[in-house]
């Protein structure tokens, strides 16, 4: 059994930089949890604190329910795999894999058997006599994994182990790592900035931004019901279309979502309608993924947006059309260092606590974690956090369609697949996942 609990963990560097900001997170026995986020968001720092390579400034870390901050790294039953392999160049593959066993005083005969078993499972049994310099990148990474596995630890910590490999090999090793950790039944925490790795490998994904935990859930949950505007923008290819919309409520009938000169109508029967209705007369952000949009004939009526194709991208198996519908897009800057584009606007006024009461949230912004505490700025008006520019609605089309830039296009919108976010970037219908 191996579980991990982070209790309100904070890490502040000597220069005052907050690397990790009050993160609380539980990892269950045998779970494969991926920490996902851009470079510098604090995910590797979390791994290093769990391993004992860094000490938290505040908070506590528990392994199997017991505090471990007073334990040395070697006493935590943890194996860590690094991005740069960290192999001993003068040792053979066999000696590299067996080195932790030699340090532990394991008998040579037992050591040889265990190294052979691990190497065979990783497909490197035929290179045990070689030195790391004689191996490919994929083989070196397998050796690094073998050195971690041979210890039979209770917890694997993997810090972007595939980032130095080419895309084809990354896909192959993704499957191997997932299968091997499941077979061993070992708890794994895996750090990456690659959303494809996170969504294909994880039992659960924890998404970080600037040291703050933004969302935690299964890949299906964080992709289909992102808790924040940042998570919505970070996950998915092409990225989610995030549009500024004005809200007008027709009580007991529908809610009008106005995008420039065009409108969509959210029926009152929709379970999210009452939460959105709190923003009558205000502006919110509406998210639409490409899979929610279907090209239709020009004469089709209903929940349809119309525009002209600004440009096309051809990807072989499909084409992407980027449609100008006369709306304004909100572009999330990953590290919060953007500058304003387009016209400004009045500050988005919130209904003091009405939404929180409706969604069952406390006034301190608790959800997966309190996000950007004390920051009242609106994503619709704060140029330091986001961009505003003319929207380019990404629409999936058949490969190499017989259309060109400037061509008019109408798309039907699946209203049940819309996402709604308030001025702080929090999901409006947060109570419903």
Secondary structure, DSSP 4 states (H G I P E B T S, - for coil): ---EEEEEEEEE-TTS-EEEEEEEEEE-TT-EEEEE--TTSSHHHHHHHHHTSS--SEEEEEETTEE-TTS-GGGS-EEEE-TT----TTSBHHHHHHHHHHHTT--HHHHHHHHHHHHHHHT-GGGTTSBGGGS-HHHHHHHHHHHHHTTT-SEEEEESTTTTS-HHHHHHHHHHHHHHHHHHT-EEEEEES-HHHHHHH-SEEEEEETTEEEEEE-HHHHHHS-SBHHHHHHSTTTTPEEEEEEEEEETTTEEEEEETTEEEEEETTSTTHHHHHTTTTSEEEEEE-GGGEEEE-TT--SSEEEEEEEEEEE-SS-EEEEEE-S-EEEEE-TTS-----S---PPPPP-TTHHHHHHT--TT--SSS--STT----TTT-TTTEEEEE--EEEEE-TT-S--TT-EEEEEE-GGG-EEE-TTSBBTTTT--
